[in-house]
Amino acid sequence: MFGYGVKARDGLAIEGRGFLVGLFDDDFYSTKVSRREEREAAKGARRGWSVRKSRQGLATWQVSAISSLVSAVVAVLLFSLVTGQLSGEKALAPTVIEKVTPSSGDPYDRIIQAAATVRPAVVSIINHKEDNEELSILDESALGSGVIYKKSDNMALIITNNHVIDGAGKLEVVTVDGETHKATLVGTDKVTDIAVLSIDAKGIHTIAQIGDSSKLRLGETVIAIGNPLGLGDTLTSGIVSYTERMIPVSLNQDGVYDWEQEVIQTDAAINEGNSGGALVDLNGKVIGINTMKISDTGVEGLGFAIPANHVMETADELAEKGKISRSYLGVYSIDLNNPYVPLDEEQRKELKLPDSVQNGVVVLDAVGPAKEAGLKLNDVIVKFGTESITSTLTLRKYLYNQTKIGDNLEITYYRDGVMKQVTVKLLEKPEE
């Protein structure tokens, strides 16, 4: 869906080396006579000392045993002194790693149980495009996955991705038992890439349990279930590689990143057709909706899922209203400091900006509320209220996350090098 590219680079392999550090020298545990003692014995012999053998002396093995025992006692006494046991001091308590709970049962068996729990709620979605409704051979773009998450009255609701149903003429859902159902689009949202479908609830007996994605931990085992390449009811497994990864996306698919998506990163295999399917924890709860992967030479194990908590906020509003209501300003813009489509020196001169203005949003066209407020071509927006606007991304995030429909928004901008301010009343974003 998103134009997210990764270039392969020469890898730098760093080989780690292990070091074993001993607390004591080896001689500490030795029961052999040291060279120093041998030299002292030699000196004694030269001074006239004599050593006579006695038949009543101890045998060699007895001497060894006694020496070993003495050495052990000395070691214990020294260790006790070091830890403060003999002086009455309290020994240091062992370090406890918090928030780590032991696994219960065989982890492989837990994967089997989790998959069995959620499988019946994961469906395959067939998108018969408007321009090719009678597809004899379905191409990859016509395939996707979905998750049955709610059942009420005679209707079952399914979560999937917006890009799975984009351009749909007719939608069909295939359940795990092979039954085909005609699907109706309830609502869709391009920004979050979430859509909700409905089907007849007859024959639907299982709905997915939705988990809390905020409680995910790095390294946690997860499974992905979906319809990759048309191979429905496929299961892969992996771990959570990152819990809250922010990746840039291009909403208009023009190569310019104008939004950010928070995703769960996983190395569970996700391929074309997995989009809209379930990312599941070992408790059998859906903690994400699989949405994309990075596919490039030398790239492996980079799959992404939208966190379940974000998904449900959008899905509930789509189910209720059929759309997501957002504030609308009405400007088509380009970043003043755009690294992908940079302005040349001549274009910057036309804006007549002070040297101190290095970031902002250049208005290419103004419609709706922006046009009514008087904004026009080549105005450079630098602030909303007291917050700096440095790019189209920050502009959109501010509108979507910090304003409501009907708010009066104070805009600071430059026109022909002169700073101006205007107040705009925000309207509801029209459907595209």
N, C-alpha and C positions, 0 to 999 in steps of 0.2 A: 504494500500500500504506500509506504512512505519512501521518499527518495533518500535513503540513508546509505551512503557508500563508505566502504572501508578499503583503503589501498594497502596492498601487501607491502611490508617493509622487511629489510634484512633483519633476521632475528639475532639477538645477542644472547648467547647461552652463558649462564653463569653457573659454574659447577661449585657446589658447596663442599667443604672439607670438614670432616668431623674431628674434634679434638677431645681426647680423654684426659681429664685432669684428675690426678689422684690427691686425696687429702693428706696422706702420709707417704714418706719415702718407703720403698720396698723393704729396706732393712728394718723398719719398725716391727714388721711381723716375722722377721727371720729368727729362727732358733739357733743359727750357726754362730760360732765365735767370730767376732769381727777381726779385721787385720790389726787394729790397734791393740786388742787383747792379746793377739799372737805376738806382737812386738814386745808388750809388757812381760809376757811369759819368757821370751827369749832373754830380756834383760835380767830377769830374776835368775835364770840359769847361769848367766855369766857371773853373777854376784855370789854364786856358791849355793844358791838354792837348789834343792834336788827334789825330784818327784818320784816317789817309789810306788810301784804298783802294789795293790793290796788285793788279796783274794776275796776279802770281805767288802770290797768296793762295789759300787752300783754297776749294774750292767749297762751297756750302751743304750739299749732301748728304754731303760728306766730313766736315764739322764735325759733322753730326748722327750720322754713323756712329761717329766717334771718341768723341763724348760718350756715346753709348749703351754703347760698349765700356767706357769708364772707369767709368760708373755701375754696370755689371754687376760689374766687378772689385771696386769699393768694396763693393758689396752682399755679395759672397762673402767678402771680408776681414772685414767686420763680423760676418757670421753665424758665421765661424770663430772670431772672438774670443769671441762670446757662448757658443758651445758648448764652448769650451776647447780647440779643435783646435790653435791656434797656441801655447798655453802647455804643450802636452804632456799635458793632462788628457784622461781617457777620456770619450768621449761617452756620455750616458745611453742604456741599452738600451731598445728599444721595449717597451711593456707587452704582456704576453702573457695572453690570456684563456684560463684553463684549462678543461678538460673540454668543449671545443667541437671537434667533428670535422666535417670537410666532408662534405656529402651525396654519396653515390655514385650517379651516374646520375640520370635524370629522375625527380623526385619523383612525378609523375603516373603514370609507368610503375611505380614502386614500389608505389603504391596498387593498381594493377591486379594486380600479382604477388602482393601480400599477400592481397588478396581472393580470388584464385584458389586460393591455398594453403589458406585456412581455410574457405571457403564450404562444401565438402562435409561439414564436421564440424559445421555449424550446422543445427539442425532447428527445425521448427515444432511446438508442443505444443498439443493440443486437450484441454481439460478439460471432460468431460461431467459437469456438476454432479449431485449425488445427487438433488436435487429436480426436475431437468429433464434426464434422461439422453438423451432423444430430441430434441435441439435441431435444429429445421429451419433456423433462422437463428441462427448463433452470435453471442452478444453479445460485447462487447469483453473482459469479465472472463473469458471461457472460452478466450481465446487467449493464447499466450505463446511463448517461444523457449527453446532449450536448446543446450548444447555437448557433443558427444561427446568425452570426454577420456581414456577408457580402454577397452581391449578385452582380454578374457581369456576363455579357454575358448570357450563359445558365447554369451557375453554381452557387450554393449557398455554402458558406463555414461555417463550424461548428467547434466551439472550444469544446474540451473535455479534459479529463486527459489521460496521457500516459498509466497509469495502467488500464484504461478502455479498451483500444484497444490492450494491450499487448498480443502477441501470437495469433493474429487474423488470421483466415483462410478466413472468410467472414464476412463483416460488413453490418448491416442493420440499417436504421434509421426510426423510427415511429413518424410522426408528431402528433400534438394535435388533428387533425381531423381523426386520425386513418389510414392515408395513409402510406404505407411502401415504402421506397426508398432504392435502393442499394447504399452503400457508398464506396468511394475510399479514402484510406489513402494518404493525401498530404504530411505530414511530422510529425515527433514526436521528443520529447526531454525528455530524462529520467531525466536529472538533475532538470529541472523546473517542470516536470510532466505535460507537456502540449502537446497536439496533435491537428492537424487540419485535418478535413475530408471534402470531397466535395460530393455533391449530385446534381442531376438534379434539376434545379431551377423551373421547371414546377410545378405550384400549390403552390409555396412558395410566399406568399404575405407580410410577416412580418419579419423584421430583428430587432434584439435587439439594443437598444441604449446603448452605453458603457459610464459609468460615470467616474468621477475622484475619485479614491479610496484614494487619498492623503487628501481629504477634509472630510473624515469620522470622526465622533465624538463618543466618548464613550457614550453609552446609546442610540444611534440612532436606531430607529426601522428598521429592515430589514426583508425580506421574502426570503425563500429558495424554489425553484421550481425544481422538478426533478422526477426521476423514482425509488423511494425506493422500494426494494424487488419486483420489477416488477409492482408496483402500479403506473403506469404512470400518469403524470399530477397532481402530489401531491404538495400541498402548505403547508408550515409551516412558523411560524413567531417567531421573538425573537428580541433581541437587539444586538448591537455591544458590546461585552464584553471587547475586547482589539483591538486596531487598527493595531499595528505592533508587533505581537508576533513572536519571533524567536524560532523555535523548531528544535531539532536535528533529522536528518533522516539517514537511512542507505540505500545508493544507491544500494548496492549489496544485501541488505536484509540478511546480515550475522550477524546482531546484533551489528555491530561496526558502530557507528555514524560517518560518514565521510562527512557530508554536513549539512548545515542549511537552513531551508526554512522560509522565512518571510510570515506570514499568518495573516488573519483577524480572530479573535476568536469571535464566536457567540454562543448563547444558543438556536438558532433556531434548531429544530430537523433535524439532518442529519444522514441518515442510508445508508446501502449497497444499491447501485444503484443511490444514490444522486450524486455520484462523477461525475464531469463534468457539473453539472447543475448550475443554476444561483443563485447568492446571489444578491438581488435587493433592492434598497432604495425606499423610498416612492414616489419618482418622476418617478418610473418605469424604472430606469436605472440600468444596471448590474454593480455592483461595486466589484464583486468577482466571482471566479469559485470554487464551493464547491469541496473539495478534500479529506477530511478525518475527522474522529472523534476519540476521545479516548474512548474506550469501556472497562470497567473493573468494578468489583464489587464496588458499592458505588460511582461510577462516573456518573454524569449527566450533560447535557448541555455544553459539551466541543466539539464543532464542529469548523472546520477550513476551510477557503476559501483562495485561492491565490488572492491577490489584482489585480484588473482589470488593473492597470497601468503596472504591471509586466507581466501579461498575454498577453497584446497587443504587447509589445515589442517582446516577443517570437513568438506569432502567426503571426505577420507581416513578420518576417524573415522566418518562416516555410512556409508560403504561397508563398513567393518569391523564396526561395532556396530549400525548402524541408528538411532542416536540420539547426542546429545551429552550426556555425563554432567556435571552441575554440582552444586555444593553447594546445599543447601536449608535455609533457616532456618524458614520457615513463618509469615511475618507479612504481613498486608495493611495497608498504611500510607498516610499522607498527609504531605506535607511541612509542618513547622511554619511555614515561611515560603514557602508555595506562592503564586506570583504569579497562577496561573490559578484556583485555588479557595482564596482566603485565608480564614483563620480570623477570625471576628469577635471583638470584645472579650469577649463573654460566654463564648465557647468557650475563649479563652485563660485567663480567670479560673478556669474549672473545672479546668484543668491544674495550677494553683497553682505555676507555675514561678518560680524566682528571676529577677529582672530581667536578670541576666547571661546567661541562656540564651535566645538569639535564634534558634538553628538546631538542627534535629534532625528526627527522624521519629516521628510520632504513630502508635501502633499502633491500628488499627481492629478487627483480629481476629487471634488467634494460634491456629495449628494445628500439628500435627506436633511437631518439636523445640522450637519456641518455646513451645508450650502446655505440653509436658512440663517445661520449665525454669521455668514459672510466669509468663511474660509474659502481660499481658492488656490489655484495652481502656484507652486513654488513657495507657499508659506511653509515655514519650518517650525514644527511643534517641538517644544523643549520641556514643557511641564504640564502635568495635570494636577491642579491644586498646588501642593507644595512638593510633590514627588517628581523627580526628573524622568523624562521620557527619552531614552537613548536609542530605541529601536522600535520597529513594528511589533516585535515580540513583547517588549515591555508595555507598549501601548495596549495591545490586545489583552495581556494578562491583567492590567489594571482595570480595563473595562469589564472583563468577565468575572474577575474575582473581588473587586472592591467597589463596584457600583451596582445600582438597581435601576430598572426601567422607571423613567420619570424623574431621576436625579438631575439636578443642575450641576454641570461640570464646568469649572473654571479652567480655561486653557491659556497657557502662555506660549506665544509664538513670535517668530521674526518675519517681517515682510519688508523687503528691500533694505535690510540691515537695521530696521527699527523694531524694537521689542514692543509687542502689543498684547492685550489680554481680551478675551471674550468669554461669555458664559453660554453654554450650550445645554439645552434640555434633551436628555437622552431618551430615545424611543426604543421600542422592541425591535430586535434584529429580524428583518424579513426572512422568509424561507427562501433558500436558494433553489 
